[in-house]
């Protein structure tokens, strides 16, 4: 039995999210079915971080145990063959130690949220970005983002059905950048609360558009109350970006 670390890219538009569901297509189900077609084995995938309906991934990581003797190149190519026509790609399959754990061994996770900041509606970038028509001031957004760096109670950005035991998280990076019409928010932490990134982005957009002041933002954050925060940004613009493991 070999444990395989899979690095996965996917377009989440047509999926109910990562986790297998009884009545909707999921990324997990599509890959597990591809593994069974490849080697005839039913095996469960363990993922570094589950994503929601419509959320994408650039380098998601999961592990699976496969008894068949094979190589990483064959696993990658066979899964990519059997997973078609789903918009999922196995970027790499690497044999790892039998005690490797995609979730618990992760030292950090990062997300990117992409906003297309223009008046005209989206066509080519539909389902890949959040369309915000009102001009965004990213310098003010960054000043608000800096308030969130470090260890805090993030209840203001925590979804009501979050299953985390504590709302306290340590945010290592929250950076807002612009390139032309594209505004990107990059977030890094060991772990995140449910909807934390989307809720932070939705609230930062209020600041960037001038609807909220920095003081409004500070007050909402200090309230530790989700009802005091801004809206949840749509899933379209969110990408699970990377997982960091010990060398």
C-alpha positions as CSV (number, residue, x, y, z in Angstrom):
1,X,0.0,0.0,0.0
2,X,1.4,3.4,-1.0
3,X,0.2,6.8,0.2
4,X,0.0,9.3,-2.6
5,X,0.0,13.0,-2.2
6,X,-2.1,14.6,-5.0
7,X,-1.7,18.2,-6.0
8,X,-5.0,19.2,-7.7
9,X,-6.3,22.1,-9.8
10,X,-10.0,22.5,-10.4
11,X,-12.7,24.9,-11.6
12,X,-15.4,24.7,-8.9
13,X,-18.2,26.2,-10.9
14,X,-20.0,23.0,-11.6
15,X,-19.4,21.3,-8.2
16,X,-21.2,21.5,-4.8
17,X,-17.7,21.9,-3.3
18,X,-14.9,19.5,-2.4
19,X,-16.8,17.2,-0.1
20,X,-18.8,14.3,-1.4
21,X,-22.6,14.8,-1.2
22,X,-25.4,12.3,-1.8
23,X,-27.3,14.4,-4.3
24,X,-24.8,16.7,-6.0
25,X,-21.5,16.4,-7.9
26,X,-18.3,17.1,-5.9
27,X,-14.6,17.3,-6.6
28,X,-13.9,14.5,-4.1
29,X,-16.4,12.1,-5.7
30,X,-15.0,12.8,-9.2
31,X,-11.4,12.0,-8.2
32,X,-12.4,8.9,-6.1
33,X,-14.3,7.5,-9.0
34,X,-11.3,8.1,-11.3
35,X,-9.1,6.2,-8.8
36,X,-11.5,3.3,-8.8
37,X,-11.5,3.2,-12.7
38,X,-7.7,3.3,-12.7
39,X,-7.0,0.5,-10.2
40,X,-10.3,-1.0,-9.2
41,X,-9.9,0.2,-5.6
42,X,-12.4,2.2,-3.5
43,X,-10.4,4.6,-1.5
44,X,-11.2,7.8,0.4
45,X,-9.4,11.1,-0.2
46,X,-8.3,13.3,2.7
47,X,-8.0,17.0,1.7
48,X,-5.9,19.8,3.1
49,X,-8.9,22.2,3.1
50,X,-12.4,21.7,1.9
51,X,-13.8,24.3,-0.5
52,X,-17.4,25.4,-1.0
53,X,-19.8,25.4,-4.0
54,X,-18.2,27.5,-6.8
55,X,-14.8,27.9,-5.2
56,X,-11.8,27.0,-7.3
57,X,-8.3,25.6,-6.5
58,X,-4.9,26.2,-8.0
59,X,-2.9,23.8,-5.8
60,X,-5.2,21.8,-3.5
61,X,-3.6,18.9,-1.8
62,X,-5.2,15.5,-0.9
63,X,-3.8,12.1,0.0
64,X,-5.1,8.6,-0.9
65,X,-3.8,5.1,-0.3
66,X,-3.5,2.8,-3.3
67,X,-2.4,-0.9,-3.2
68,X,-1.5,-1.2,-6.9
69,X,2.2,-0.9,-7.6
70,X,2.7,2.1,-9.9
71,X,4.6,5.3,-10.4
72,X,3.7,8.9,-9.8
73,X,3.6,9.8,-13.5
74,X,1.2,6.9,-14.2
75,X,-1.1,7.8,-11.3
76,X,-1.2,11.4,-12.5
77,X,-1.8,10.6,-16.1
78,X,-4.3,7.8,-15.4
79,X,-6.4,9.9,-13.1
80,X,-6.4,12.8,-15.6
81,X,-7.6,10.4,-18.3
82,X,-10.4,8.9,-16.2
83,X,-11.5,12.2,-14.6
84,X,-12.6,13.7,-18.0
85,X,-14.7,15.6,-18.8
86,X,-14.7,17.2,-15.3
87,X,-12.7,20.5,-15.0
88,X,-10.2,18.9,-12.6
89,X,-6.5,18.2,-13.2
90,X,-4.0,16.2,-11.1
91,X,-0.9,18.3,-11.4
92,X,1.3,15.9,-9.5
93,X,1.2,12.6,-7.7
94,X,4.0,11.9,-5.3
95,X,4.6,8.9,-3.1
96,X,4.9,10.0,0.5
97,X,5.5,8.5,4.0
98,X,2.6,6.3,5.2
99,X,2.0,8.7,8.1
100,X,1.7,11.8,5.8
101,X,-1.6,13.6,6.4
102,X,-2.8,16.3,3.9
103,X,-4.7,18.2,6.5
104,X,-2.9,17.8,9.9
105,X,0.6,18.1,8.5
106,X,-0.1,21.4,6.8
107,X,1.8,24.4,8.3
108,X,-0.2,27.0,6.4
109,X,-2.8,27.6,3.7
110,X,-3.3,30.5,1.4
111,X,-6.2,31.8,-0.6
112,X,-6.5,34.4,-3.3
113,X,-9.7,36.4,-4.0
114,X,-9.9,38.1,-7.4
115,X,-12.2,41.1,-8.1
116,X,-12.8,42.6,-11.5
117,X,-13.3,46.3,-10.7
118,X,-15.0,47.9,-13.8
119,X,-18.3,49.3,-14.8
120,X,-19.0,46.8,-17.6
121,X,-20.4,43.3,-16.7
122,X,-18.2,40.3,-17.0
123,X,-18.1,37.9,-19.9
124,X,-14.7,36.1,-20.2
125,X,-14.1,36.2,-16.5
126,X,-17.6,35.2,-15.4
127,X,-17.5,32.6,-12.6
128,X,-13.7,33.4,-12.1
129,X,-14.0,36.8,-10.5
130,X,-16.3,39.0,-8.4
131,X,-17.6,41.9,-10.5
132,X,-17.5,45.1,-8.4
133,X,-18.6,48.1,-10.5
134,X,-17.9,50.9,-8.0
135,X,-14.2,52.1,-7.9
136,X,-12.2,50.5,-5.1
137,X,-9.5,52.4,-3.2
138,X,-7.0,49.6,-2.5
139,X,-4.8,51.8,-0.2
140,X,-7.7,52.2,2.2
141,X,-8.5,48.5,1.8
142,X,-4.9,47.6,2.8
143,X,-5.1,49.8,5.9
144,X,-8.2,48.0,6.9
145,X,-6.6,44.6,6.1
146,X,-3.6,45.5,8.3
147,X,-5.9,45.7,11.3
148,X,-6.6,42.0,10.9
149,X,-3.0,40.7,10.9
150,X,-2.1,38.6,14.0
151,X,-4.1,36.5,16.5
152,X,-7.6,37.7,17.0
153,X,-11.2,36.6,17.6
154,X,-12.6,36.6,14.0
155,X,-16.2,36.1,15.0
156,X,-17.2,39.0,12.8
157,X,-16.0,37.1,9.8
158,X,-17.2,33.6,10.9
159,X,-20.2,31.9,9.2
160,X,-23.0,31.0,11.5
161,X,-22.6,27.2,10.8
162,X,-18.8,27.2,11.3
163,X,-17.8,24.0,13.1
164,X,-14.4,25.3,14.4
165,X,-14.1,25.0,18.2
166,X,-12.7,28.5,18.5
167,X,-13.1,31.8,16.6
168,X,-9.6,32.7,17.5
169,X,-7.2,32.4,14.5
170,X,-3.8,33.9,13.5
171,X,-3.8,35.7,10.2
172,X,-0.2,35.8,8.8
173,X,-0.9,37.8,5.7
174,X,-3.7,39.8,4.1
175,X,-2.5,41.8,1.1
176,X,-4.5,43.9,-1.3
177,X,-3.0,44.6,-4.7
178,X,-4.2,46.0,-8.0
179,X,-3.1,45.4,-11.6
180,X,-5.2,47.5,-14.0
181,X,-8.9,46.5,-13.3
182,X,-8.0,43.4,-11.3
183,X,-7.9,43.7,-7.5
184,X,-6.5,40.7,-5.7
185,X,-6.7,39.9,-2.0
186,X,-4.1,37.3,-0.8
187,X,-4.7,35.7,2.6
188,X,-2.4,33.3,4.5
189,X,-2.9,31.5,7.8
190,X,-2.4,28.1,9.4
191,X,-6.2,27.6,9.1
192,X,-9.3,29.6,8.5
193,X,-12.9,29.8,9.8
194,X,-15.7,28.8,7.6
195,X,-16.3,31.6,5.0
196,X,-13.7,33.8,6.8
197,X,-11.9,34.9,3.6
198,X,-15.1,35.7,1.7
199,X,-16.5,37.6,4.7
200,X,-13.3,39.6,5.1
201,X,-13.2,40.4,1.4
202,X,-16.9,41.5,1.4
203,X,-16.2,43.8,4.3
204,X,-13.0,45.2,2.8
205,X,-15.0,46.0,-0.3
206,X,-17.3,48.2,1.8
207,X,-14.2,50.2,2.9
208,X,-12.7,50.3,-0.6
209,X,-15.9,51.6,-2.1
210,X,-16.2,54.4,0.5
211,X,-19.4,52.9,2.0
212,X,-17.5,52.3,5.3
213,X,-14.8,54.3,7.0
214,X,-11.8,52.6,8.7
215,X,-13.4,53.4,12.0
216,X,-16.6,51.5,10.9
217,X,-14.4,48.6,10.0
218,X,-12.6,48.6,13.4
219,X,-15.9,48.8,15.2
220,X,-17.4,45.9,13.3
221,X,-14.3,43.8,13.9
222,X,-14.2,44.6,17.6
223,X,-17.8,43.6,18.0
224,X,-17.0,39.9,17.3
225,X,-20.5,39.6,15.9
226,X,-21.1,38.3,12.3
227,X,-24.2,40.5,12.0
228,X,-22.0,43.6,12.4
229,X,-19.7,42.6,9.5
230,X,-20.1,43.2,5.8
231,X,-21.6,40.9,3.2
232,X,-20.1,37.5,2.1
233,X,-18.3,37.9,-1.2
234,X,-19.5,35.4,-3.8
235,X,-17.6,32.1,-4.3
236,X,-16.7,32.9,-7.9
237,X,-13.6,34.9,-7.1
238,X,-12.1,32.6,-4.5
239,X,-9.2,30.3,-5.2
240,X,-7.6,27.8,-2.8
241,X,-4.1,28.8,-3.7
242,X,-1.5,26.7,-1.9
243,X,-0.7,24.5,1.1
244,X,2.6,24.7,3.0
245,X,4.2,21.6,4.5
246,X,7.4,20.9,6.4
247,X,10.3,20.3,4.1
